[in-house]
Amino acid sequence: MIPFSGLHSARHRPPTFARPFIFKALGLTLLALVGLSGVFYYTYLGIQRDMDLITTRQKNVFDEFYLRAKILKAENITSYLAYQRSLNSPVQRARNTQNSNYLYDYDLRSKYRSADVPLEYPAANILNTFRYALSYPEVLNIYTIWSDYRLIGMVTDNKVRPARLTPIKVDLMTLPAWYHYFGCASFAPGSPFCSNDEAFVSEIEIDSFSLRNTIVMYFPFTLQSGRDGYKYGLLGIDIAVDEAFRDVLHPFDTINPTRTKISFKPTESCQRGLFCLSKPFMRTKAGQVLYLKWSYSWLDFVKLTLHSLAFKVYLILLLLTMIIGKQLYQHLLAQAYSDQLTRLPRRDMLNLARLHEHDYLMLLDIDDFKSINDIYGHNAGDQALTAFARHLETNTRKIDTAIRWGGEEFILLFKGIADDGMMIHSAGRLLDRPLLIPELPIPITFSAGVIRIRDYLTVTEAVQLADELLYHVKRHGKHNIACYEGKTIRLIRPLPDDAGA
């Protein structure tokens, strides 16, 4: 029996039903964060894979323009310009002719343009190889720099050339490519160049004509002419970076890197608030390595992650994990709160919230259980407890709950019962169905007390009230169920000598 002193003890205990919920929420949050971290890491690896694929598909620009430059002859430019001068007509005659290329000539000392000549045929056929090279959208300008300080070249757009060059140093030795081929002490007319490199590639610079980022490929040449003597110089091809490297600088149709660039510098500082990736992907003829660099702001990286397949898979897996995890959690919770012998929930699971989900509480006690243990042994006692637990589950509804309260005591919680009459009918079925097991020669009987659950009752108070009714049954013949009828106690099965108790 339950002592009366415990009647009010549970009223001031902190509710324990919130603890599993808190642990479950923390577990799901931790799982979600770990999974999201995995998605971010997978997105980062995906960017690296994309860089590998995109750079693999990128053709070597320097190899392509090396082949094109091989068919260009610097003397063809001077020959055509000399032809125009021989016509005794002004050579400074720019026209707005459409679909035409223009030849220009600057004096590097004075910086002024001395010729602006549209190509005219059939004489211009001598420059067909230059026209072919200029037909590629990534080529901005083709020009020659001569040892007599002349800059002669061709462009497709007459509007991009100024009348006067921006101030530059007159000494050609300050030009890295010039010094690379002609800056050594052993270089002289007719002698080998200072370097065997077939092409010199400049740093990425802004072209003074088009004001676009360019890479310049320089090729050395020599020219032996009878009247003008020995001349030498550089053939330069201005390559527009945004056109030549479009596939790696704007690789995606949707979310592109925050910043993209190419550089000959292997390492560069990454700006604050960005994370940067760098990959070597191209070599020049001289062995220089060109690096592709992508930078992402954290906002763009998050956007990319949210649009990724990995994030969609993560959401699906998270949803499945929550569904399966909920079922597994409930299963484990049931196992944790189950009595090992009877497989019924233990008394731990009965809290205030669960109590108030039901309408009636019944406290049951197996009659003469001590005698069963003493006479037939503890194994028979265990079999009696197990059989009684199954008896309760079999003779109650699925929405009702049976609990092993302790020892030979059990609790039944009834839900969806509107009044005392329905409760008496449900309780009577337990009395009318005898319980026999092979280990015992006589049926197993029980005594019980049942109360209606009120909102103001705590678990301890409700059990105490039912226990008082149970004690009343024990004093009046056992194998019966007692309940309140008003302020009096009623036995569901009347005693032969006392019709109302």
ZAPAKE-57640 format. One record per residue (C-alpha): residue in three letters; x, y, z. Coordinates in nm, 3 decimals, always signed. Each point is the difference from the previous one (the first is absolute). Example, Ala and Ser with C-alpha at 12.3 -4.5 7.8 and 13.67 -1.06 7.14 Angstrom:
2
residu | xx | yy | zz
Ala | +1.230 | -0.450 | +0.780
Ser | +0.137 | +0.344 | -0.066
//
This chain:
501
residu | xx | yy | zz
Met | +0.000 | +0.000 | +0.000
Ile | +0.108 | +0.358 | -0.056
Pro | +0.057 | +0.207 | +0.318
Phe | -0.216 | +0.306 | +0.047
Ser | +0.310 | +0.209 | +0.072
Gly | +0.084 | -0.002 | -0.373
Leu | -0.329 | +0.161 | -0.100
His | +0.136 | +0.349 | -0.062
Ser | +0.368 | -0.080 | -0.063
Ala | -0.023 | +0.006 | -0.381
Arg | -0.169 | +0.339 | -0.011
His | +0.330 | +0.191 | +0.027
Arg | +0.219 | -0.224 | -0.217
Pro | +0.124 | +0.149 | -0.329
Pro | -0.172 | -0.162 | -0.301
Thr | +0.215 | -0.271 | -0.155
Phe | -0.193 | -0.037 | -0.325
Ala | +0.183 | +0.304 | -0.150
Arg | +0.346 | -0.153 | +0.037
Pro | -0.030 | -0.261 | -0.280
Phe | -0.140 | +0.270 | -0.227
Ile | +0.297 | +0.228 | +0.074
Phe | +0.251 | -0.279 | -0.062
Lys | -0.182 | -0.096 | -0.318
Ala | +0.001 | +0.360 | -0.125
Leu | +0.369 | +0.038 | +0.081
Gly | +0.076 | -0.327 | -0.178
Leu | -0.192 | +0.101 | -0.313
Thr | +0.165 | +0.343 | -0.001
Leu | +0.345 | -0.154 | +0.032
Leu | -0.080 | -0.249 | -0.277
Ala | -0.128 | +0.278 | -0.225
Leu | +0.311 | +0.212 | +0.060
Val | +0.234 | -0.291 | -0.066
Gly | -0.189 | -0.083 | -0.319
Leu | +0.001 | +0.363 | -0.112
Ser | +0.375 | +0.020 | +0.064
Gly | +0.038 | -0.305 | -0.221
Val | -0.204 | +0.171 | -0.274
Phe | +0.220 | +0.312 | +0.019
Tyr | +0.312 | -0.214 | -0.021
Tyr | -0.143 | -0.197 | -0.292
Thr | -0.081 | +0.330 | -0.176
Tyr | +0.359 | +0.111 | +0.052
Leu | +0.125 | -0.327 | -0.149
Gly | -0.247 | +0.049 | -0.285
Ile | +0.152 | +0.339 | -0.080
Gln | +0.343 | -0.160 | -0.013
Arg | -0.132 | -0.272 | -0.233
Asp | -0.159 | +0.265 | -0.220
Met | +0.333 | +0.184 | -0.020
Asp | +0.171 | -0.323 | -0.103
Leu | -0.256 | -0.075 | -0.272
Ile | -0.016 | +0.354 | -0.135
Thr | +0.376 | +0.048 | -0.012
Thr | +0.042 | -0.338 | -0.167
Arg | -0.234 | +0.106 | -0.281
Gln | +0.174 | +0.336 | -0.046
Lys | +0.224 | +0.003 | -0.306
Asn | +0.349 | +0.136 | +0.040
Val | -0.032 | +0.353 | -0.133
Phe | +0.376 | +0.041 | -0.029
Asp | +0.039 | -0.307 | -0.217
Glu | -0.282 | +0.115 | -0.228
Phe | +0.140 | +0.351 | -0.052
Tyr | +0.352 | -0.132 | -0.036
Leu | -0.118 | -0.191 | -0.307
Arg | -0.180 | +0.307 | -0.136
Ala | +0.300 | +0.224 | +0.057
Lys | +0.221 | -0.238 | -0.197
Ile | -0.175 | +0.098 | -0.326
Leu | +0.031 | +0.374 | +0.066
Lys | +0.288 | +0.186 | -0.163
Ala | +0.085 | +0.342 | +0.139
Glu | +0.139 | +0.119 | -0.333
Asn | -0.345 | -0.028 | -0.160
Ile | -0.123 | +0.288 | +0.215
Thr | +0.287 | +0.229 | -0.101
Ser | -0.032 | -0.108 | -0.364
Tyr | -0.367 | +0.098 | -0.014
Leu | +0.068 | +0.327 | +0.178
Ala | +0.283 | +0.078 | -0.244
Tyr | -0.235 | -0.081 | -0.288
Gln | -0.252 | +0.253 | +0.127
Arg | +0.270 | +0.263 | +0.031
Ser | +0.115 | -0.069 | -0.358
Leu | -0.342 | +0.102 | -0.128
Asn | +0.086 | +0.359 | +0.091
Ser | -0.331 | +0.026 | +0.181
Pro | -0.058 | +0.097 | +0.361
Val | +0.036 | -0.299 | +0.223
Gln | -0.170 | +0.165 | +0.295
Arg | -0.350 | -0.059 | -0.131
Ala | -0.213 | -0.194 | +0.242
Arg | -0.338 | -0.104 | -0.136
Asn | -0.314 | -0.136 | +0.156
Thr | +0.007 | -0.295 | -0.234
Gln | -0.195 | -0.288 | +0.148
Asn | +0.151 | -0.349 | +0.031
Ser | +0.346 | +0.135 | -0.069
Asn | +0.333 | -0.031 | +0.180
Tyr | +0.223 | +0.296 | +0.062
Leu | +0.376 | +0.034 | -0.010
Tyr | +0.160 | +0.259 | +0.226
Asp | +0.351 | +0.137 | +0.053
Tyr | +0.134 | +0.184 | +0.308
Asp | +0.335 | +0.160 | +0.066
Leu | +0.090 | -0.114 | +0.353
Arg | +0.218 | +0.304 | +0.061
Ser | -0.259 | +0.264 | -0.087
Lys | -0.299 | -0.223 | +0.097
Tyr | -0.196 | +0.131 | -0.302
Arg | -0.179 | -0.213 | -0.258
Ser | +0.142 | +0.045 | -0.348
Ala | -0.230 | -0.233 | -0.193
Asp | -0.358 | -0.127 | +0.023
Val | -0.069 | -0.215 | -0.303
Pro | -0.302 | -0.221 | -0.078
Leu | +0.085 | -0.311 | -0.197
Glu | -0.067 | +0.023 | -0.373
Tyr | +0.002 | -0.288 | -0.243
Pro | +0.158 | -0.169 | -0.183
Ala | +0.315 | +0.141 | +0.158
Ala | -0.129 | -0.081 | +0.349
Asn | +0.005 | -0.373 | -0.076
Ile | +0.354 | +0.001 | +0.127
Leu | -0.148 | +0.046 | +0.349
Asn | -0.255 | -0.283 | -0.021
Thr | +0.177 | -0.198 | +0.274
Phe | -0.027 | +0.303 | +0.233
Arg | -0.367 | +0.039 | -0.089
Tyr | -0.054 | -0.368 | +0.079
Ala | +0.161 | +0.036 | +0.345
Leu | -0.204 | +0.315 | +0.072
Ser | -0.323 | -0.181 | -0.087
Tyr | +0.007 | -0.181 | +0.337
Pro | -0.200 | +0.196 | +0.262
Glu | +0.269 | -0.043 | +0.264
Val | +0.260 | +0.185 | -0.213
Leu | -0.008 | +0.375 | +0.058
Asn | +0.310 | +0.117 | -0.178
Ile | +0.297 | -0.129 | -0.198
Tyr | +0.303 | +0.223 | -0.022
Thr | +0.372 | +0.014 | -0.054
Ile | +0.259 | +0.195 | +0.199
Trp | +0.311 | +0.084 | -0.203
Ser | +0.353 | +0.080 | +0.100
Asp | -0.038 | +0.342 | -0.167
Tyr | -0.270 | +0.088 | +0.256
Arg | -0.305 | -0.053 | -0.215
Leu | -0.325 | -0.166 | +0.107
Ile | -0.189 | -0.140 | -0.301
Gly | -0.309 | -0.213 | +0.045
Met | -0.352 | -0.096 | -0.102
Val | -0.338 | +0.021 | +0.173
Thr | -0.357 | -0.065 | -0.107
Asp | -0.148 | +0.312 | +0.159
Asn | +0.136 | +0.334 | -0.110
Lys | -0.155 | +0.177 | +0.302
Val | +0.220 | -0.162 | +0.262
Arg | +0.327 | +0.165 | -0.106
Pro | +0.091 | +0.339 | +0.143
Ala | +0.167 | +0.268 | -0.204
Arg | +0.288 | -0.004 | +0.247
Leu | +0.132 | -0.278 | +0.220
Thr | -0.007 | +0.033 | +0.375
Pro | +0.338 | +0.099 | +0.147
Ile | +0.231 | -0.300 | +0.009
Lys | +0.372 | -0.039 | +0.050
Val | +0.188 | +0.039 | -0.323
Asp | +0.270 | -0.253 | +0.089
Leu | -0.116 | -0.334 | -0.144
Met | +0.220 | -0.184 | +0.248
Thr | -0.259 | +0.081 | +0.267
Leu | -0.245 | -0.225 | -0.183
Pro | +0.042 | -0.345 | +0.162
Ala | -0.047 | -0.190 | -0.325
Trp | +0.253 | +0.219 | -0.184
Tyr | +0.257 | -0.047 | +0.271
His | -0.074 | -0.375 | +0.006
Tyr | +0.106 | -0.039 | -0.365
Phe | +0.231 | +0.293 | -0.069
Gly | +0.134 | +0.114 | +0.337
Cys | +0.311 | -0.219 | +0.028
Ala | +0.348 | +0.132 | -0.077
Ser | +0.056 | -0.265 | -0.267
Phe | -0.294 | +0.103 | -0.214
Ala | +0.096 | +0.174 | -0.324
Pro | -0.137 | +0.010 | -0.355
Gly | +0.014 | -0.351 | -0.139
Ser | +0.069 | -0.165 | +0.337
Pro | -0.241 | -0.232 | +0.186
Phe | -0.261 | +0.142 | +0.233
Cys | +0.073 | +0.017 | +0.370
Ser | -0.263 | -0.270 | +0.068
Asn | -0.109 | -0.312 | -0.183
Asp | -0.362 | +0.044 | +0.119
Glu | -0.228 | -0.003 | -0.300
Ala | -0.250 | +0.232 | +0.165
Phe | +0.009 | +0.241 | +0.292
Val | -0.326 | +0.052 | +0.191
Ser | -0.058 | +0.323 | +0.186
Glu | -0.170 | +0.050 | +0.331
Ile | -0.372 | +0.070 | -0.012
Glu | -0.036 | +0.371 | -0.074
Ile | -0.256 | +0.252 | -0.119
Asp | +0.037 | +0.063 | -0.373
Ser | +0.054 | +0.370 | -0.068
Phe | -0.220 | -0.010 | -0.312
Ser | -0.306 | -0.198 | +0.110
Leu | +0.043 | +0.045 | +0.380
Arg | -0.070 | -0.372 | +0.051
Asn | +0.199 | -0.259 | +0.190
Thr | +0.243 | -0.160 | -0.240
Ile | +0.283 | -0.249 | -0.022
Val | +0.258 | +0.079 | -0.265
Met | +0.196 | -0.270 | -0.180
Tyr | +0.328 | +0.130 | -0.148
Phe | +0.197 | -0.170 | -0.277
Pro | +0.346 | +0.126 | -0.103
Phe | +0.082 | +0.056 | -0.365
Thr | +0.284 | +0.131 | -0.215
Leu | -0.016 | +0.163 | -0.341
Gln | +0.294 | +0.041 | -0.238
Ser | -0.083 | +0.255 | -0.269
Gly | +0.241 | +0.141 | -0.248
Arg | -0.079 | +0.368 | +0.024
Asp | -0.115 | +0.031 | +0.360
Gly | +0.264 | -0.231 | +0.141
Tyr | -0.045 | -0.251 | +0.280
Lys | -0.312 | +0.041 | +0.212
Tyr | -0.146 | -0.204 | +0.282
Gly | -0.287 | +0.023 | +0.240
Leu | -0.299 | -0.166 | +0.160
Leu | -0.331 | -0.120 | -0.137
Gly | -0.269 | +0.041 | +0.264
Ile | -0.351 | -0.148 | +0.021
Asp | -0.237 | +0.156 | +0.255
Ile | -0.231 | -0.270 | +0.135
Ala | -0.315 | +0.113 | +0.184
Val | -0.014 | -0.189 | +0.331
Asp | -0.380 | +0.010 | +0.034
Glu | -0.046 | -0.152 | -0.348
Ala | +0.283 | -0.253 | +0.000
Phe | -0.081 | -0.133 | +0.350
Arg | -0.377 | +0.049 | +0.004
Asp | -0.071 | -0.365 | +0.086
Val | +0.210 | +0.009 | +0.316
Leu | -0.081 | +0.357 | +0.107
His | -0.380 | -0.043 | -0.043
Pro | -0.037 | -0.375 | +0.031
Phe | -0.365 | -0.041 | +0.099
Asp | -0.339 | +0.107 | -0.129
Thr | -0.142 | +0.066 | +0.348
Ile | +0.221 | +0.083 | +0.298
Asn | +0.355 | +0.094 | -0.096
Pro | +0.287 | +0.066 | +0.241
Thr | -0.008 | +0.342 | +0.163
Arg | +0.332 | +0.088 | -0.164
Thr | +0.204 | -0.173 | -0.267
Lys | +0.340 | +0.078 | -0.143
Ile | +0.302 | -0.156 | -0.160
Ser | +0.351 | +0.078 | +0.112
Phe | +0.360 | -0.110 | -0.040
Lys | +0.046 | +0.038 | +0.376
Pro | -0.038 | -0.334 | +0.180
Thr | -0.098 | +0.154 | +0.334
Glu | -0.194 | +0.316 | +0.072
Ser | -0.166 | +0.120 | +0.317
Cys | -0.370 | -0.077 | +0.029
Gln | -0.216 | +0.297 | +0.092
Arg | -0.178 | -0.002 | +0.332
Gly | -0.350 | -0.145 | -0.019
Leu | +0.086 | -0.224 | -0.294
Phe | +0.141 | -0.347 | -0.034
Cys | +0.219 | -0.062 | -0.301
Leu | +0.098 | -0.291 | -0.221
Ser | +0.296 | -0.007 | -0.237
Lys | +0.097 | -0.255 | -0.264
Pro | +0.279 | -0.012 | -0.260
Phe | -0.152 | -0.075 | -0.338
Met | +0.217 | +0.123 | -0.284
Arg | +0.367 | +0.041 | -0.097
Thr | +0.164 | +0.237 | -0.243
Lys | +0.269 | -0.099 | -0.247
Ala | +0.256 | +0.146 | +0.240
Gly | -0.128 | -0.220 | +0.285
Gln | -0.195 | +0.267 | +0.188
Val | -0.301 | -0.137 | +0.190
Leu | -0.335 | +0.175 | -0.021
Tyr | -0.230 | -0.039 | +0.303
Leu | -0.377 | +0.014 | +0.015
Lys | -0.134 | +0.164 | +0.316
Trp | -0.358 | -0.010 | +0.124
Ser | -0.121 | +0.190 | +0.306
Tyr | -0.334 | -0.045 | +0.177
Ser | -0.166 | +0.221 | +0.255
Trp | -0.172 | -0.196 | +0.274
Leu | -0.339 | +0.119 | -0.125
Asp | +0.063 | -0.129 | -0.353
Phe | +0.139 | -0.324 | +0.140
Val | -0.317 | -0.050 | +0.206
Lys | -0.213 | +0.074 | -0.308
Leu | +0.200 | -0.254 | -0.199
Thr | -0.045 | -0.255 | +0.279
Leu | -0.377 | +0.053 | +0.015
His | -0.025 | -0.056 | -0.377
Ser | +0.219 | -0.309 | +0.004
Leu | -0.115 | -0.358 | -0.042
Ala | +0.177 | -0.086 | +0.326
Phe | -0.229 | +0.236 | +0.195
Lys | -0.312 | -0.153 | -0.156
Val | +0.124 | -0.348 | +0.088
Tyr | +0.078 | +0.129 | +0.350
Leu | -0.356 | +0.126 | +0.045
Ile | -0.141 | -0.334 | -0.113
Leu | +0.233 | -0.193 | +0.229
Leu | -0.075 | +0.237 | +0.288
Leu | -0.374 | -0.052 | -0.048
Leu | +0.044 | -0.378 | -0.016
Thr | +0.226 | +0.011 | +0.304
Met | -0.260 | +0.197 | +0.194
Ile | -0.274 | -0.246 | -0.093
Ile | +0.208 | -0.310 | +0.066
Gly | +0.166 | +0.162 | +0.299
Lys | -0.337 | +0.082 | +0.154
Gln | -0.109 | -0.361 | -0.034
Leu | +0.332 | -0.126 | +0.130
Tyr | -0.010 | +0.249 | +0.287
Gln | -0.348 | -0.111 | +0.097
His | +0.109 | -0.363 | -0.019
Leu | +0.309 | +0.062 | +0.212
Leu | -0.201 | +0.211 | +0.241
Ala | -0.253 | -0.280 | +0.035
Gln | +0.283 | -0.246 | +0.060
Ala | +0.160 | +0.227 | +0.256
Tyr | -0.327 | +0.041 | +0.190
Ser | -0.107 | -0.366 | -0.033
Asp | +0.003 | -0.252 | +0.283
Gln | +0.238 | -0.281 | -0.093
Leu | -0.228 | -0.277 | +0.131
Thr | -0.348 | +0.103 | -0.116
Arg | +0.104 | +0.227 | -0.292
Leu | -0.249 | +0.258 | +0.126
Pro | +0.102 | +0.363 | +0.049
Arg | +0.154 | +0.070 | +0.340
Arg | -0.131 | +0.255 | +0.248
Asp | +0.263 | +0.250 | -0.126
Met | -0.207 | +0.074 | -0.310
Leu | -0.305 | +0.120 | +0.197
Asn | +0.037 | +0.376 | +0.028
Leu | -0.253 | +0.276 | +0.047
Ala | -0.046 | +0.068 | -0.372
Arg | -0.063 | -0.367 | -0.082
Leu | -0.234 | -0.037 | +0.298
His | -0.222 | +0.284 | -0.120
Glu | -0.021 | -0.149 | -0.349
His | -0.226 | -0.271 | +0.150
Asp | -0.339 | -0.006 | +0.170
Tyr | +0.025 | -0.279 | +0.261
Leu | +0.279 | -0.163 | +0.204
Met | -0.020 | -0.351 | +0.144
Leu | +0.251 | -0.139 | +0.251
Leu | +0.004 | -0.384 | +0.003
Asp | +0.168 | -0.244 | +0.241
Ile | +0.026 | -0.381 | -0.051
Asp | -0.168 | -0.176 | +0.288
Asp | +0.213 | -0.213 | +0.234
Phe | +0.310 | +0.046 | -0.216
Lys | +0.234 | -0.065 | +0.297
Ser | -0.161 | -0.340 | +0.047
Ile | +0.060 | -0.081 | -0.369
Asn | +0.371 | +0.068 | +0.044
Asp | +0.019 | -0.188 | +0.328
Ile | -0.191 | -0.310 | -0.111
Tyr | +0.077 | -0.034 | -0.369
Gly | +0.332 | +0.185 | -0.024
His | +0.121 | +0.324 | -0.151
Asn | -0.006 | -0.142 | -0.353
Ala | -0.374 | -0.056 | +0.034
Gly | -0.028 | +0.353 | +0.140
Asp | +0.180 | +0.141 | -0.305
Gln | -0.229 | -0.201 | -0.229
Ala | -0.302 | +0.137 | +0.188
Leu | +0.123 | +0.360 | -0.047
Thr | +0.069 | -0.053 | -0.369
Ala | -0.337 | -0.168 | -0.061
Phe | -0.183 | +0.274 | +0.191
Ala | +0.173 | +0.270 | -0.211
Arg | -0.118 | -0.176 | -0.321
His | -0.345 | -0.038 | +0.154
Leu | -0.022 | +0.377 | +0.050
Glu | +0.114 | +0.074 | -0.356
Thr | -0.238 | -0.256 | -0.149
Asn | -0.309 | +0.123 | +0.184
Thr | +0.050 | +0.373 | -0.053
Arg | -0.007 | +0.221 | -0.309
Lys | +0.304 | +0.116 | -0.198
Ile | -0.052 | +0.356 | +0.118
Asp | +0.019 | -0.111 | +0.365
Thr | +0.337 | -0.036 | +0.175
Ala | +0.116 | -0.271 | +0.241
Ile | +0.295 | +0.074 | +0.232
Arg | +0.189 | -0.217 | +0.246
Trp | +0.000 | +0.218 | +0.308
Gly | +0.223 | -0.223 | +0.210
Gly | +0.001 | -0.348 | +0.153
Glu | -0.342 | -0.154 | -0.065
Glu | -0.166 | +0.341 | -0.055
Phe | -0.113 | +0.129 | -0.342
Ile | -0.171 | +0.312 | -0.129
Leu | -0.249 | +0.027 | -0.283
Leu | -0.063 | +0.339 | -0.165
Phe | -0.328 | +0.027 | -0.196
Lys | -0.057 | +0.255 | -0.276
Gly | -0.320 | +0.105 | -0.174
Ile | -0.238 | -0.119 | +0.271
Ala | -0.276 | +0.256 | +0.052
Asp | -0.158 | -0.104 | +0.329
Asp | +0.017 | -0.234 | +0.297
Gly | -0.244 | -0.245 | -0.155
Met | +0.230 | -0.065 | -0.295
Met | +0.292 | -0.033 | +0.240
Ile | -0.182 | -0.256 | +0.217
His | -0.088 | -0.199 | -0.311
Ser | +0.362 | -0.003 | -0.122
Ala | +0.133 | -0.092 | +0.345
Gly | -0.257 | -0.277 | +0.037
Arg | +0.140 | -0.183 | -0.302
Leu | +0.328 | -0.052 | +0.185
Leu | -0.184 | -0.164 | +0.290
Asp | -0.214 | -0.221 | -0.225
Arg | +0.294 | -0.156 | -0.185
Pro | +0.195 | -0.238 | +0.225
Leu | +0.375 | -0.030 | -0.045
Leu | +0.146 | -0.353 | +0.015
Ile | +0.363 | -0.099 | -0.058
Pro | +0.159 | -0.352 | +0.002
Glu | +0.227 | +0.085 | +0.293
Leu | -0.292 | +0.062 | +0.241
Pro | -0.294 | -0.224 | +0.088
Ile | -0.239 | +0.288 | +0.069
Pro | -0.087 | +0.313 | -0.201
Ile | +0.193 | +0.321 | +0.056
Thr | -0.223 | +0.266 | +0.152
Phe | +0.052 | +0.366 | +0.076
Ser | -0.132 | +0.289 | +0.202
Ala | -0.023 | +0.352 | -0.140
Gly | -0.112 | +0.357 | +0.058
Val | -0.102 | +0.234 | -0.280
Ile | -0.038 | +0.380 | +0.006
Arg | -0.095 | +0.270 | -0.247
Ile | +0.300 | +0.218 | -0.085
Arg | -0.053 | +0.368 | +0.085
Asp | +0.209 | +0.288 | -0.129
Tyr | +0.111 | +0.099 | +0.347
Leu | +0.136 | -0.344 | +0.092
Thr | +0.372 | -0.075 | -0.007
Val | +0.129 | -0.348 | -0.079
Thr | +0.063 | -0.075 | +0.367
Glu | -0.343 | +0.125 | +0.105
Ala | -0.179 | -0.202 | -0.268
Val | +0.188 | -0.318 | +0.089
Gln | -0.062 | +0.060 | +0.369
Leu | -0.375 | +0.028 | -0.053
Ala | -0.005 | -0.320 | -0.206
Asp | +0.212 | -0.172 | +0.264
Glu | -0.254 | +0.085 | +0.270
Leu | -0.271 | -0.166 | -0.209
Leu | +0.227 | -0.299 | -0.060
Tyr | +0.055 | -0.035 | +0.374
His | -0.376 | +0.006 | +0.048
Val | -0.034 | -0.297 | -0.240
Lys | +0.272 | -0.193 | +0.186
Arg | -0.200 | +0.041 | +0.324
His | -0.324 | -0.115 | -0.165
Gly | +0.077 | -0.336 | -0.159
Lys | +0.248 | +0.086 | -0.276
His | -0.049 | -0.073 | -0.377
Asn | -0.204 | +0.312 | -0.055
Ile | +0.021 | +0.359 | -0.119
Ala | -0.100 | +0.299 | +0.209
Cys | -0.098 | +0.347 | -0.120
Tyr | -0.158 | +0.312 | +0.146
Glu | -0.368 | +0.060 | -0.035
Gly | -0.042 | +0.347 | +0.136
Lys | +0.173 | -0.009 | +0.336
Thr | -0.054 | -0.372 | +0.056
Ile | +0.204 | -0.293 | -0.126
Arg | -0.164 | -0.245 | -0.236
Leu | +0.116 | -0.350 | -0.089
Ile | -0.062 | -0.088 | -0.362
Arg | -0.087 | -0.361 | +0.093
Pro | -0.223 | +0.014 | +0.314
Leu | +0.082 | -0.223 | +0.293
Pro | -0.254 | -0.280 | +0.076
Asp | -0.077 | +0.135 | +0.348
Asp | +0.036 | +0.375 | -0.081
Ala | -0.171 | +0.133 | -0.310
Gly | +0.151 | +0.349 | +0.016
Ala | +0.303 | -0.005 | +0.227
//
